[in-house]
Amino acid sequence: MRGERWALRAGEYLVSLACRRLPGRIRQERYQEWLAELPVILRDRDTGPAPLRVVRMLAFAADTLRGTALAPQAYRGAHRGAAATHTAAKSIRWLGTGLLLLGGLLGCALFLLAYEGCIIYQLATGPNLLFSVPLMLVNLGYFAASCIPRWASPRLRWYSMGKIVAGAGLSIRAIASSSGWGHPLLFAIISYCGYAISAACLGMAVVLAMRSLTRLQRAD
Amino acid sequence: MTAPLERVFRIFLDDPAALRYGYDLMKAAGLPSGTLYPLLARLETRGLVASAWETPRHDGERPRRYYHLTGEGIEVARLELAERSAQRSARRQRAPGRRVRPAPADAR
């Protein structure tokens, strides 16, 4: 399975985090036990397609973390009732962490949506240098990063190039309209084209991701 | 007896001689690892479950740990499950109109 090594590494990391909460005498033993289960879950074809198995394996590893956080006394050999008083507080803390993560993800999604909306608004109403220049610079950074072999990604390169063209078009349009130089329509067309390219690249990235998912399922 | 413990006991009692791995138990009982492993650790401390490491069949394969009920474990599990069934039937007789949902292992 493609990416199996990376998935296993992520699982191993989660298991090692879980084992850190355990007393020294049983830590190594539990670590070996849970580590041995990870490849079994990943190769268990009854569970479903490969992406689902990866999720299941990571859920297994993450839940060992929950288990050692909520019930460490169980592994130390104590009776369940002995330290049950702290369990409610720990559950609330875990719930809080989960809600915070969810909030963070939602915040990021909203920020990205607002960012794209802002570009469309600028394209429709009129350019603003304070927006278009940072847009161009940020995407120049992305473009430079996509040229480094370690992070090389043709999708990111095309997407950032599209944004650079859109940002450049918007900037020139802003400068031209404030100084009354050139025809604003020409620069408007340039920025529209840039944004169309980046939108097409984004669509292409989605299609490529879907195709690789289908290929993974077929390989199973 | 908690519902997860009841499920684990039922699975072990399906075939008391069988050796069960943690993941197999998880799948059969429908329990997450964070619930199952602390439960197995408690049972092992009480001497109801014993565990051992398997011998790897291939080079480089990690040995897995398997669990089985001890003699005392089989007795305790049978007693506890019988007690639970008695409690359920008593409850059913007290409220004949209400249906009590069976545990997942009952459905199999």
Interface residues (C-beta under 8 A of the other chain):
Chain A: R30 Q32 E33 W34 L35 A36 E37 P39 V40 I41 D44 A59 F60 A61 D63 T64 L65 R66 G67 T68 L70 A71 A74 Y75 G77 H79 R80
Chain B: Y21 G22 Y23 M26 P32 S33 G34 T35 Y37 P38 L39 A41 R42 T45 R62 P63 R64 R65
